Amino acid sequence: MNSPIVEIDFTDWRQARPRPEWTAAVEAGQVLYFPSLGFALRPEEQALLREDMLAAGKRNVSLGAGGVLKGAAGSLGEQKTLAAMAGRFRQQAQALINGLLPEYKGQLRVAPTSFRPKQVETRAQSLRADDQRLHVDAFPSRPNYGERILRVFTNLNPAGAPRVWRVGEDFETVARRFLPRATPYRPWQAKLLNALHVTKSLRSEYDHLMLQLHDLMKFDEQYQKSGVQMTVPFAPGSVWVCFSDQATHAVMSGQFMMEQTLYLPPGCEVNPASSPLQILTRMMGHPLVGAGTAR
């Protein structure tokens, strides 16, 4: 396959500039990699790179839009420092995306900022939740009706260890492989799940199909072992960006990362036809999001 990684030589978060081929690449499911765009930690922040900064039973630390820190352990002073660090990363991630993808400016919805101090290799997870298996992101309880999941990552590892991903085939190729195995969408099931509060809103056919792709990919042992893919080590002091609902990926190893998610409404892409919603709509031959359900 063609390389799914596009390397870009930015060195300053606030001097990002757009190029049509970079926009086309990220909207096609490729990963934009910035090997020299590290997130610089202040001296007092270096001490926060410890696994015990994560509260017991939590997967990540997150900073909400209102400045509330969740999932953190450590002293009150350490938590205050961590919140400031996460807030600074959020600002820099937004500056990067505004410069790199100016067409999205004013359209993006900001999600909580995530600090991930846990070692990937030691996480105990179910098969469905195991991010070491190739997948595209989809939310079981939060239907998004085609809203895009744009993510900015940075590796903070102080020991020089890379964040290792596997990156697979383009979304349409994956969908053509797995969609024939998907169970049909049944509106009555979506209504029941919503009534039982399993989902936070009514699951659309698009959300159903995305979850089917996510699960079918993860449960297919042959695909995980021999599907077309490449291993990509993201070095400490680097940044990478992708639409994680479209880039097929698996997180194999690493520790200490920050991540910022930005949600883009469906149809706000430069080329909406390249989106998972439009690809699946063409493949199914009918609309997948009902009137009144889109955000």
C-alpha positions, 0 to 999 in steps of 0.5 A, a space after each residue: 500500500 502507499 504510505 499512510 504517513 505524511 511527514 511535515 517539517 513544522 517546528 512552531 505550533 503557531 506558524 502552521 500553514 495550509 497546503 491542499 495536499 495535506 488537507 486531502 491526505 488527512 481527509 483520506 484517512 492518512 496520518 500527518 506526522 510532525 517529527 520536530 513539533 514537540 510539546 515542550 514541558 516546563 521543569 515542574 511538569 517533568 515530575 508529572 510523568 509518573 503512572 501514579 498521577 492516574 487515579 485508581 481505576 481510571 484509564 486517562 486523566 482529562 481536562 474538561 472545557 470548563 477547566 475541571 480535571 478528572 481522573 488525576 491522582 497526586 497532590 492538589 499542587 500537582 493536579 493544578 500543574 497538570 491542569 495547566 499543562 493540559 490547557 497549554 497543550 489544548 491551546 497549541 493543538 488548536 493553533 496547529 489545526 487552525 493554521 493547518 486546516 483553516 477551512 475548519 476554523 469556527 466549525 470545531 467543537 472541543 472535547 476534553 484534553 487527555 493525559 495518558 500516563 499508563 503503559 499501553 502494553 500492561 493495560 488489561 482490556 476486553 477484546 472489544 476495548 483493546 486498542 492494540 487491535 486495528 480499528 476505526 474509532 466509534 462510540 457505543 454509547 454516544 451516536 455522532 451521526 457522522 461528526 468527524 473525530 479529529 485528534 492531535 497526539 504528542 509523545 511525552 515519553 522521558 525515557 526515549 520510548 516511541 509511541 508505536 502504532 500499526 496503521 492499516 488500509 484506507 477506510 473504503 477498502 476496509 469497509 468493502 471487506 467487512 461491511 458484508 458481514 455487518 448485521 442489519 440496522 434495526 430501528 426498533 433496536 436503536 429505540 430500545 437501546 435509547 429507552 434503556 439509556 444504553 445510548 445517550 441518543 438514538 443510534 443512527 444506521 451510520 453509527 450502527 455500521 461504524 460500530 460493526 466495522 470497529 468490532 468486526 475488525 477487532 475480532 478478526 484474528 486473520 485480519 489483525 495478523 495479516 491485513 495490509 498494515 505498517 508499523 509506525 514509531 512516533 518518537 518522543 518530541 513528535 506530534 501526529 494528527 488524524 481523523 481517528 474515525 477514518 484512519 485504521 490504527 492500533 496502539 501497540 506500545 508507549 507511555 506518557 502521551 497527550 491527546 486533543 480531540 476536536 469534533 467537526 460537523 459532517 459536511 464541513 470537510 473540504 471534500 465531504 465525499 471522502 468521509 466515512 459517512 459519505 463512503 458508507 452512504 454510497 455503499 449502502 445506497 441510501 441515507 444513513 442519518 435520518 432527518 433531525 438526528 444530525 448534530 
